[in-house]
Amino acid sequence: MVLALLLAPASVALCQNAADYFSRGLQEERSGDFAGAITNATQAAALQPDFAPAYLLRGIAEEGRSNFDGAIADFDKAISIKPDLATARKNLALAYKGRALARQSANDRPGAVDDLTKYFALVPGDAETYKLRADARPVPQGLTAALADYHKYLSLKPDDAGAWNDLAQLEQKSGEWSNTITDYGKALALKPDDAMAYLNRALAEKNAGDLNAATNDLEHNIRLVPGNARAWFELGQIEQSQGNVRSATDDYTKAGELKPDLAGAWLSLAAIKCTAADWSGAVADYNKYIDLNSGDAMAYFKRAEAKEKSGDLDGALSDYDDAIALKPGFWDAYKNRGLAKFHAGDATGAISDLGEYLGQHPDADLLYDCGFAWQNIGNLQNAIVDYQKALALKPDFADAHYNCALAEQMLGDADGAIADFSSYIAEKTNAPDAYNNRGILKAGKNNFAGAIADFTAAVRLQPDFIDAYKNRGVAERLSGNFAAEAADFKKYLALNTNDPAAYNTLALAEKAAGDLDGAIAEFNQYIKLVPTDVAAIKSRGYLHFDMHSFVDALIDFEKAGDLDATDDYVRFRIWLIRARLGDKKIATDDLVNYWSERKTGTPNDWPSMVERFLTGQMDERELFAATGEASPDTRTGCKCEANFYAGEKRLLDGNKAVAKDYFQHCLDTGEKKFTEYASAAAELKFLNAAQ
């Protein structure tokens, strides 16, 4: 700063010593020895306190040392002594201006503005200082005043393109896009090749929603500076917002090539690739962005999502870890990491992370996911708790009702499961599985009619629902409707030919329904598939016996005897069949031999009584007396068997009338589960038909 120093007028009477000090100080100030000048000016003022030039000289020297506070104090003193001292006023103004610049450099903006305002009081209308004060004003607090200062400056210097640019940037901070665009226009009118002004006006036009104008300005910028990566990036953003994804991709790629450290370009490219489901490409671009911004938690989160979509669960989990480490309250990251852990098979970890999220954001869907995770690791009680929490938030959450019902069903809470399956069914128009499961529960509570109704609904909704046909068949059997059971198992086998046991069940159902030929056919099919099933072979043998197909029956019972040499009742049937076929003596010898080598039971157990009766070692009276020795829980069954075998021996003797009585007494026991009961009923049917 060039400072002016006017010497005191000649008429001023000077003390000789003060003048000497002043003269010496003046020489030192001119030579740049500000410290010496201050010392001599101080001596002059001490000798003659009303000597204004001494204070003026010292102020100039203080300003030279950048001690603006001291300079201002001395200039004020000089003016107070000699108000018309123009040089002091001029230098005081310059001191205020100098201190203002120093304060602005020290970031004391209010102090700088205050000094420049004092400068204007001394030097009004200084255009450059309006601009200085505008730049010194703090933003946003002093934004309005800064705009006013720029307008005053530009009213004095309207051809300053740089100032119009500066004013536009201030307008931009205030969000006054229209004024911003206008000011950049004035700057460009003065300097048409100002590439940065085109870029900045484009940003303002973009914010104002005039994307076409913004595009034109960006293209103008690129024509002036083809390598301006920022312009390519901004152009890409506009293209992307307008749905021109391909052009946006090209623009972002160009920006990244021109400026590889332009992080926003890689971030935007990654977002576009995620939208296009190009997960590997998105991960590659997120990698470039994160290399430049390793502290951006959201970038790790987004890259984790892309990795998860591409099947890289381990990589996704690592990125979710980083996102949470950078932002401990990143609840969405907890949520996504929890879901990723579940998919990776870590149900316990999933529950922990989802719990963190749910602690801040109760969410029915995530509570459902937690319930599913608990269910997956076998903690059904906790699963039910979370399903019920989900339902408290979202009562019509059908899937939560369904899975809660499954958990309740597995825990044996039939009533709770039925209620939840019912809620699911009420919310879903097509719920065959729920009907089937509810039917199973109702059957378990002996509500066979309700069970059958549910199984019927299931097959109505899904005609190929094989399990529902099977389950309905079982419910029909338990309710005593064997014909309906047989019909359902036929439908089941039409859909599933790979269940051999179902042929056996169908055979038993047809037998119970009275379709003996059908039962034989199904037994044949089953035994063909499972030729060593003793129970099925015996069942077919009993059926052949009851149909008086004694040769076929004998084949079955001999086969059964080969497979299980310890079954006493198979031996009894073989004796009856061979006796009916005329080989009673041989049959008796064989049965006696079998009993002599019998490896099960005791010598005086109930089967031994039957063996003695059949082989002639015991008469009817002794046999029936033996039934009285049986335990109370088996006595009725023994009577059923005794009447059957007594009836069979009477038939062999030709006494059909007494045989009928015995067979009827067998039925009177009510032991319908005994094969002897079924055979007695068959014998009565033959005897009655023969009359």
C-alpha positions in Angstrom: 0.0 0.0 0.0 1.4 3.4 -0.9 0.9 5.8 2.0 0.9 9.6 1.6 2.6 11.7 4.3 2.1 15.5 4.2 4.6 17.5 6.3 3.2 20.0 8.8 2.7 23.5 7.4 5.5 25.9 7.9 3.5 28.1 10.2 3.4 25.5 12.9 5.7 26.4 15.7 7.9 23.5 16.4 9.9 22.8 19.5 13.4 22.3 18.3 13.8 18.8 19.8 10.3 17.6 18.7 11.1 18.7 15.1 14.4 16.9 15.2 12.8 13.7 16.3 10.0 14.1 13.7 12.6 14.8 10.9 14.7 11.8 11.9 11.6 9.6 12.1 10.4 10.7 8.7 13.7 9.7 7.2 13.5 6.3 8.8 9.9 5.6 7.6 10.9 6.5 4.1 13.9 4.0 4.3 11.6 1.3 5.6 12.8 1.4 9.2 9.3 1.4 10.8 10.6 0.6 14.3 13.0 3.6 14.2 10.3 5.8 12.8 7.9 4.8 15.6 10.5 5.5 18.3 11.3 9.0 17.0 7.7 9.9 16.4 6.9 8.8 19.9 9.7 11.1 21.3 8.3 14.0 19.2 4.8 13.4 20.5 6.1 13.2 24.1 7.9 16.5 23.8 4.9 18.2 22.1 1.7 16.3 22.7 -0.4 18.5 20.4 2.0 17.9 17.4 -0.4 16.1 15.0 2.2 15.2 12.3 4.1 13.1 15.0 1.0 11.0 15.5 0.4 10.8 11.7 4.0 9.7 11.2 3.8 7.0 13.9 0.5 5.8 12.4 2.0 5.4 9.0 4.9 3.4 10.5 2.5 1.2 12.5 0.6 0.5 9.3 3.8 -0.4 7.6 4.3 -3.1 10.3 0.7 -4.2 9.8 -0.2 -3.0 13.3 -3.5 -1.6 12.1 -5.0 -1.1 15.5 -2.0 1.1 16.6 -2.1 2.9 13.2 -5.8 3.7 13.6 -5.4 4.9 17.1 -2.6 7.3 16.0 -4.6 8.6 13.0 -7.6 9.2 15.2 -5.3 11.2 17.6 -3.9 13.3 14.8 -7.4 14.1 13.5 -8.6 15.0 17.0 -5.7 17.5 17.3 -6.2 18.9 13.7 -9.6 18.0 12.3 -8.7 19.4 8.9 -5.6 17.2 8.5 -6.7 15.6 5.2 -3.6 13.4 5.1 -4.5 11.8 8.4 -8.1 11.1 7.2 -6.8 9.5 4.0 -4.3 7.3 5.9 -6.9 6.5 8.5 -9.1 5.2 5.7 -6.3 3.1 4.3 -5.6 1.8 7.8 -9.2 0.6 8.1 -9.0 -1.0 4.7 -5.6 -2.7 5.6 -7.0 -4.0 8.9 -10.1 -5.2 7.1 -8.0 -7.3 4.7 -5.9 -8.7 7.7 -9.1 -9.6 9.6 -10.5 -11.3 6.5 -7.4 -13.3 6.2 -7.8 -14.3 9.8 -11.4 -15.3 9.1 -12.7 -12.4 11.2 -15.4 -11.5 8.7 -17.5 -9.3 10.9 -14.5 -7.3 11.9 -13.5 -6.9 8.3 -17.0 -5.7 7.3 -16.9 -3.2 10.2 -13.6 -1.8 9.1 -14.7 -1.5 5.5 -17.8 0.3 6.6 -15.7 2.8 8.5 -13.5 3.1 5.4 -16.6 4.1 3.4 -17.4 6.8 6.0 -14.0 8.4 5.2 -13.9 7.5 1.4 -17.5 7.2 0.1 -18.2 5.8 -3.4 -15.0 3.6 -3.7 -16.2 0.9 -6.1 -13.5 -1.7 -5.3 -14.2 -1.5 -1.6 -17.9 -2.4 -2.2 -16.6 -5.6 -3.8 -14.2 -6.1 -1.0 -16.9 -5.7 1.6 -19.2 -8.1 -0.3 -16.5 -10.7 -0.3 -15.9 -10.2 3.4 -19.5 -10.7 4.5 -20.2 -14.0 6.1 -22.6 -16.3 4.3 -25.4 -17.1 4.8 -25.9 -14.5 7.5 -24.6 -11.6 5.5 -25.8 -12.8 2.1 -28.4 -10.1 1.5 -25.9 -7.3 2.4 -23.2 -8.9 0.2 -25.7 -8.9 -2.8 -26.4 -5.2 -2.1 -22.6 -4.4 -2.1 -22.1 -6.3 -5.4 -25.0 -4.4 -7.0 -23.5 -1.1 -5.8 -20.1 -2.1 -7.2 -21.6 -3.2 -10.6 -23.6 0.0 -10.8 -20.3 1.8 -10.8 -18.4 -0.8 -12.9 -21.0 -2.6 -15.1 -18.4 -4.0 -17.5 -16.7 -6.2 -14.9 -17.5 -9.8 -16.2 -15.8 -11.3 -13.2 -18.0 -9.4 -10.8 -21.1 -10.6 -12.6 -19.8 -14.1 -12.2 -19.2 -13.5 -8.5 -22.6 -12.0 -8.0 -24.2 -15.0 -9.8 -22.4 -17.3 -7.4 -23.8 -15.4 -4.5 -27.3 -15.5 -6.0 -26.8 -19.3 -6.5 -26.1 -19.6 -2.7 -29.4 -17.9 -2.0 -31.3 -20.2 -4.3 -32.4 -17.3 -6.5 -32.0 -19.3 -9.7 -33.6 -16.7 -12.0 -31.3 -14.0 -10.8 -28.3 -16.4 -10.9 -29.0 -17.2 -14.6 -29.5 -13.5 -15.5 -26.1 -12.6 -13.8 -24.2 -15.4 -15.6 -25.8 -14.1 -18.8 -24.4 -10.7 -18.2 -21.0 -12.1 -17.5 -21.2 -14.1 -20.8 -22.3 -11.1 -22.7 -19.1 -9.4 -21.6 -16.9 -12.5 -22.0 -18.5 -15.0 -24.4 -15.7 -17.6 -24.2 -16.0 -18.0 -20.4 -16.3 -21.8 -20.2 -16.8 -21.8 -16.4 -19.7 -19.3 -16.7 -21.4 -21.7 -19.1 -20.9 -24.5 -16.6 -22.1 -22.5 -13.6 -25.2 -21.2 -15.5 -26.0 -24.8 -16.6 -26.0 -25.8 -12.9 -28.4 -22.9 -12.1 -30.6 -23.8 -15.0 -30.6 -27.4 -13.9 -31.7 -26.4 -10.4 -34.4 -24.2 -11.9 -35.7 -27.1 -13.9 -34.8 -25.8 -17.3 -32.9 -28.9 -18.5 -32.8 -28.0 -22.2 -31.1 -24.7 -21.4 -28.7 -26.5 -19.0 -27.9 -29.0 -21.7 -27.1 -26.3 -24.2 -24.8 -24.5 -21.8 -23.0 -27.7 -20.9 -22.5 -28.5 -24.6 -21.2 -25.0 -25.1 -18.8 -25.5 -22.2 -17.6 -28.8 -23.7 -17.0 -27.2 -27.1 -14.8 -24.6 -25.4 -13.1 -27.2 -23.0 -13.6 -30.7 -24.4 -11.7 -32.2 -21.5 -13.9 -30.7 -18.8 -14.9 -33.9 -16.9 -17.3 -32.0 -14.6 -19.3 -30.8 -17.7 -19.6 -34.4 -19.0 -20.7 -35.5 -15.5 -23.4 -32.9 -15.2 -24.6 -33.7 -18.7 -24.9 -37.3 -17.7 -27.0 -36.4 -14.7 -29.4 -34.5 -16.9 -29.6 -37.3 -19.5 -30.2 -39.8 -16.6 -33.0 -37.7 -15.2 -34.7 -37.6 -18.6 -34.5 -41.4 -18.9 -31.7 -41.3 -21.5 -29.7 -44.0 -19.8 -27.5 -45.0 -22.7 -26.4 -41.3 -23.2 -26.0 -40.8 -19.5 -23.8 -43.9 -19.3 -21.6 -42.6 -22.2 -21.3 -39.2 -20.5 -20.4 -40.6 -17.1 -17.9 -43.0 -18.7 -16.3 -40.0 -20.6 -16.1 -38.0 -17.3 -14.4 -40.9 -15.6 -11.9 -41.4 -18.4 -11.0 -37.7 -18.3 -10.8 -37.5 -14.5 -10.4 -41.0 -12.9 -10.7 -39.4 -9.5 -14.2 -37.9 -10.2 -15.9 -40.2 -7.7 -19.4 -39.1 -8.6 -19.0 -40.5 -12.1 -18.3 -44.0 -10.8 -21.1 -43.7 -8.3 -23.6 -42.7 -10.9 -22.4 -45.5 -13.3 -22.8 -48.0 -10.5 -26.4 -46.8 -9.9 -27.3 -47.2 -13.6 -25.8 -50.7 -13.7 -27.8 -51.7 -10.6 -31.0 -50.5 -12.3 -30.1 -52.6 -15.3 -29.3 -55.6 -13.1 -25.7 -55.6 -14.2 -24.5 -56.5 -10.8 -20.9 -57.3 -11.6 -20.5 -54.1 -13.5 -22.1 -52.2 -10.6 -19.6 -53.8 -8.2 -16.7 -52.8 -10.4 -17.8 -49.1 -10.4 -18.5 -49.1 -6.7 -15.0 -50.4 -6.2 -13.6 -47.3 -8.1 -15.8 -45.0 -6.1 -14.9 -46.5 -2.7 -11.2 -46.4 -3.6 -11.7 -42.6 -3.8 -14.2 -42.3 -0.9 -13.5 -45.1 1.6 -15.5 -43.4 4.3 -18.8 -43.5 2.5 -21.0 -45.9 4.5 -23.8 -45.7 1.9 -21.4 -46.8 -0.9 -20.5 -49.9 1.0 -24.2 -50.6 1.6 -25.0 -50.3 -2.1 -22.0 -52.4 -3.1 -23.2 -55.0 -0.6 -26.6 -55.1 -2.3 -25.0 -55.5 -5.7 -22.8 -58.3 -4.4 -25.7 -60.0 -2.8 -27.6 -59.9 -6.1 -24.7 -61.4 -7.9 -24.5 -64.2 -5.4 -21.5 -63.1 -3.5 -22.9 -63.4 0.0 -19.5 -63.4 1.7 -18.6 -60.2 -0.1 -22.0 -58.6 0.7 -21.6 -59.5 4.4 -18.2 -57.9 4.5 -19.5 -54.7 3.0 -22.4 -54.5 5.4 -19.9 -54.9 8.2 -17.9 -51.9 6.8 -21.1 -49.9 6.4 -22.1 -50.5 10.0 -18.5 -49.8 11.3 -18.6 -46.4 9.5 -22.1 -45.6 10.6 -23.1 -47.6 13.8 -26.7 -46.5 13.6 -27.1 -47.6 10.0 -30.3 -49.6 10.6 -30.9 -50.5 7.0 -27.5 -52.1 6.9 -28.4 -54.2 10.0 -31.6 -55.2 8.2 -29.9 -56.2 5.0 -27.0 -58.0 6.8 -29.6 -59.9 8.8 -31.4 -61.1 5.6 -28.0 -61.9 4.0 -27.0 -64.0 7.0 -30.2 -65.9 6.8 -29.7 -66.7 3.2 -26.1 -67.7 4.1 -27.5 -70.2 6.6 -26.6 -68.1 9.7 -30.1 -67.9 11.2 -28.8 -66.9 14.7 -26.8 -64.0 13.2 -29.8 -63.0 11.1 -32.0 -62.9 14.2 -29.4 -60.7 16.0 -29.1 -58.2 13.2 -32.8 -58.0 12.4 -33.4 -57.5 16.1 -31.1 -54.4 16.0 -33.2 -53.0 13.2 -36.5 -53.9 14.7 -35.5 -52.2 18.0 -35.6 -48.9 16.0 -38.1 -49.6 13.3 -40.9 -52.1 14.2 -41.8 -53.8 10.9 -44.2 -56.6 10.4 -42.3 -58.0 7.4 -39.1 -58.2 9.3 -40.7 -59.6 12.4 -42.0 -62.3 10.0 -38.5 -62.9 8.7 -37.3 -63.2 12.3 -40.0 -65.7 13.1 -39.0 -67.7 10.0 -35.3 -67.7 11.1 -36.3 -68.9 14.6 -38.4 -71.6 13.0 -35.5 -72.5 10.7 -33.3 -73.3 13.7 -36.0 -75.1 15.6 -36.9 -72.5 18.2 -40.7 -72.7 17.5 -41.7 -70.8 20.6 -39.7 -67.7 19.7 -40.9 -68.1 16.1 -44.5 -67.9 17.4 -43.7 -64.8 19.5 -42.3 -62.9 16.4 -45.1 -64.0 14.2 -47.6 -62.8 16.7 -45.7 -59.4 17.0 -45.9 -59.2 13.2 -49.7 -59.9 13.3 -50.1 -57.2 16.0 -48.7 -54.7 13.5 -50.4 -56.2 10.5 -53.4 -58.3 11.5 -54.2 -59.4 7.9 -50.6 -60.7 7.3 -51.7 -64.0 5.8 -48.2 -65.7 5.6 -47.6 -64.8 9.3 -50.8 -66.6 10.2 -49.8 -69.6 8.1 -46.3 -70.0 9.5 -47.4 -69.3 13.0 -50.0 -72.1 12.6 -47.3 -74.5 11.4 -45.2 -73.7 14.5 -48.2 -74.1 16.7 -49.0 -77.4 15.0 -45.5 -78.7 15.6 -45.7 -77.7 19.3 -49.1 -79.5 19.7 -51.2 -76.3 20.1 -54.0 -77.6 17.9 -56.5 -74.9 18.8 -54.0 -72.1 18.2 -53.0 -73.7 14.9 -56.6 -74.1 13.8 -57.3 -70.5 14.6 -54.3 -69.2 12.6 -55.0 -71.6 9.6 -58.6 -70.3 9.7 -57.3 -66.6 9.6 -55.1 -67.5 6.7 -58.0 -69.2 4.8 -60.1 -66.1 5.4 -57.5 -63.9 3.8 -56.6 -66.2 0.9 -59.1 -67.4 -1.7 -56.8 -70.2 -2.8 -55.4 -72.0 0.2 -55.3 -75.7 -0.4 -52.3 -76.3 2.0 -54.0 -74.5 4.8 -57.2 -76.5 4.4 -55.1 -79.7 4.3 -53.2 -78.8 7.5 -56.3 -77.7 9.3 -58.0 -80.9 8.3 -55.2 -82.9 9.9 -55.6 -80.9 13.1 -59.4 -81.4 13.1 -58.9 -85.1 12.6 -56.5 -85.2 15.5 -59.3 -83.8 17.6 -61.7 -86.5 16.3 -63.7 -83.9 14.3 -63.8 -86.1 11.3 -66.6 -84.3 9.6 -64.7 -81.0 9.8 -61.5 -82.7 8.7 -63.3 -84.3 5.7 -64.8 -80.9 4.7 -61.3 -79.3 4.8 -59.7 -82.0 2.8 -62.5 -81.7 0.3 -61.9 -78.0 0.0 -58.2 -78.7 -0.6 -58.8 -81.0 -3.5 -61.4 -78.7 -4.9 -58.8 -75.9 -5.1 -56.0 -78.3 -6.2 -57.4 -81.4 -7.9 -54.0 -83.0 -8.0 -53.3 -82.6 -4.3 -52.3 -86.1 -3.5 -51.8 -85.8 0.2 -55.3 -84.3 0.7 -56.8 -87.3 -1.0 -54.8 -89.6 1.3 -55.6 -87.6 4.4 -59.3 -87.5 3.5 -59.2 -91.3 3.0 -57.8 -91.7 6.5 -60.5 -89.4 8.0 -63.2 -91.4 6.1 -61.8 -94.6 7.6 -61.8 -93.2 11.1 -65.4 -92.1 10.6 -66.3 -95.6 9.4 -66.9 -94.7 5.7 -64.7 -97.4 4.1 -66.2 -97.0 0.6 -65.2 -93.3 0.7 -61.8 -94.2 2.0 -61.3 -96.6 -0.9 -62.4 -94.0 -3.4 -59.9 -91.5 -2.1 -57.0 -93.9 -2.1 -57.8 -94.8 -5.7 -57.6 -91.1 -6.6 -54.4 -90.9 -4.5 -52.8 -93.9 -6.4 -53.9 -92.5 -9.7 -51.7 -89.4 -8.9 -48.9 -91.3 -7.1 -48.1 -94.8 -8.2 -44.8 -94.8 -6.2 -46.4 -95.5 -2.8 -46.7 -99.3 -2.4 -48.2 -99.0 1.1 -51.2 -97.1 -0.3 -52.2 -100.3 -2.3 -52.2 -102.2 1.0 -54.4 -99.4 2.6 -56.7 -99.4 -0.4 -57.0 -103.2 -0.1 -58.0 -103.0 3.5 -60.5 -100.2 2.8 -62.1 -102.2 0.0 -62.3 -105.3 2.2 -63.9 -103.2 5.0 -66.3 -101.8 2.4 -67.2 -105.3 1.2 -65.5 -105.1 -2.2 -63.5 -108.3 -1.7 -62.5 -108.8 -5.3 -61.2 -105.2 -5.4 -59.4 -105.8 -2.1 -57.7 -109.0 -3.6 -56.6 -107.0 -6.7 -55.0 -104.3 -4.6 -53.3 -106.8 -2.3 -51.9 -108.5 -5.4 -50.5 -105.2 -6.6 -49.0 -104.3 -3.3 -47.5 -107.8 -2.7 -46.0 -107.6 -6.2 -44.2 -104.4 -5.2 -43.4 -105.6 -1.6 -43.2 -109.4 -1.8 -41.9 -109.9 1.8 -44.6 -107.9 3.7 -45.9 -110.7 6.0 -48.8 -108.6 7.2 -50.1 -108.0 3.7 -49.7 -111.6 2.7 -51.6 -112.6 5.8 -54.3 -110.0 5.1 -54.7 -111.4 1.6 -54.8 -115.0 3.1 -57.5 -114.1 5.5 -59.5 -112.5 2.7 -59.1 -115.6 0.5 -60.2 -117.7 3.5 -63.3 -115.5 4.0 -64.1 -116.0 0.3 -63.6 -119.7 0.6 -60.7 -119.5 -1.9 -58.9 -122.1 0.3 -56.1 -123.0 -2.1 -55.1 -119.4 -2.5 -55.4 -118.8 1.2 -53.2 -121.8 1.9 -50.5 -120.4 -0.5 -50.6 -117.1 1.3 -50.4 -118.5 4.8 -47.6 -120.9 4.0 -45.7 -118.0 2.5 -46.4 -116.0 5.6 -45.2 -119.0 7.7 -42.0 -119.1 5.7 -41.4 -115.4 6.4 -42.3 -115.5 10.0 -42.0 -119.0 11.6 -43.3 -117.8 15.0 -46.8 -116.7 14.1 -49.2 -119.2 15.9 -52.3 -117.9 14.2 -50.9 -118.5 10.7 -50.5 -122.1 11.8 -54.1 -122.2 13.0 -55.3 -121.0 9.6 -53.1 -123.5 7.8 -54.7 -126.3 9.9 -58.3 -125.0 9.2 -57.6 -124.7 5.4 -56.0 -128.1 5.1 -58.8 -129.7 7.2 -61.3 -128.0 4.9 -59.4 -129.4 1.9 -59.6 -133.0 3.4 -56.1 -133.2 4.9 -57.1 -132.9 8.6 -54.8 -135.7 9.9 -51.7 -134.3 8.1 -52.7 -130.8 9.3 -52.9 -132.0 12.8 -49.6 -133.7 12.7 -47.9 -130.6 11.3 -49.5 -128.4 14.0 -48.4 -130.8 16.7 -44.9 -130.8 15.4 -44.8 -127.0 15.1 -46.0 -126.7 18.7 -43.4 -129.1 20.0 -40.7 -126.9 18.6 -42.5 -123.6 19.3 -40.0 -120.8 20.3 -42.5 -118.3 21.7 -45.1 -118.1 24.4 -45.7 -120.5 27.3 -47.1 -124.0 27.5 -50.4 -122.9 29.0 -51.0 -119.6 27.3 -54.1 -118.9 25.3 -52.7 -119.9 21.8 -51.7 -123.3 23.4 -55.3 -123.8 24.4 -56.4 -123.2 20.8 -53.7 -125.6 19.5 -54.9 -128.4 21.9 -58.5 -127.8 20.9 -57.7 -128.0 17.1 -55.6 -131.1 17.5 -58.2 -132.9 19.6 -56.3 -132.6 23.0 -59.1 -130.4 24.4 -62.9 -130.4 23.9 -65.2 -127.4 23.5 -66.1 -127.3 27.2 -62.5 -127.1 28.2 -61.7 -124.5 25.6 -64.5 -122.2 26.8 -63.5 -122.8 30.4 -60.0 -121.7 29.5 -61.4 -118.3 28.3 -62.3 -117.6 31.9 -58.7 -118.0 33.0 -57.7 -115.2 30.6 -57.0 -111.7 32.0 -60.0 -109.3 32.0 -58.5 -107.2 29.2 -58.1 -110.2 26.8 -61.0 -112.3 27.9 -63.5 -111.1 25.4 -61.0 -111.5 22.6 -60.4 -115.1 23.7 -64.2 -115.8 23.7 -64.3 -114.3 20.1 -61.6 -116.7 19.0 -63.0 -119.7 20.9 -66.4 -119.3 19.3 -64.9 -119.0 15.8 -62.6 -122.1 16.1 -65.5 -124.1 17.7 -67.7 -123.1 14.8 -65.1 -124.1 12.3 -64.7 -127.6 13.9 -68.5 -128.0 13.9 -68.5 -127.2 10.2 -65.8 -129.8 9.6 -68.1 -132.2 11.5 -71.1 -131.2 9.3 -73.0 -129.6 12.1 -73.9 -126.3 10.4 -76.6 -125.3 12.8 -74.4 -125.4 15.9 -71.6 -123.8 13.8 -73.9 -120.9 13.0 -74.6 -120.4 16.7 -70.9 -120.3 17.5 -70.2 -117.9 14.7 -73.0 -115.6 15.9 -71.6 -115.8 19.5 -68.3 -114.7 18.0 -69.9 -111.6 16.4 -71.8 -110.9 19.7 -68.4 -110.3 21.4 -68.1 -107.1 19.2 -64.4 -107.7 18.7 -64.4 -106.3 15.2 -60.6 -105.9 15.0 -60.1 -109.7 15.3 -59.6 -111.6 12.0 -61.8 -114.3 13.6 -64.6 -111.9 13.8 -64.4 -111.1 10.1 -64.1 -114.8 9.2 -67.1 -115.7 11.4 -69.2 -113.0 9.6 -68.1 -114.5 6.3 -69.0 -118.0 7.3 -72.4 -116.9 8.4 -72.9 -115.2 5.1 -72.1 -118.4 3.3 -74.3 -120.5 5.6 -77.2 -118.2 5.3 -76.9 -118.1 1.5 -76.9 -121.9 1.3 -80.3 -122.1 3.1 
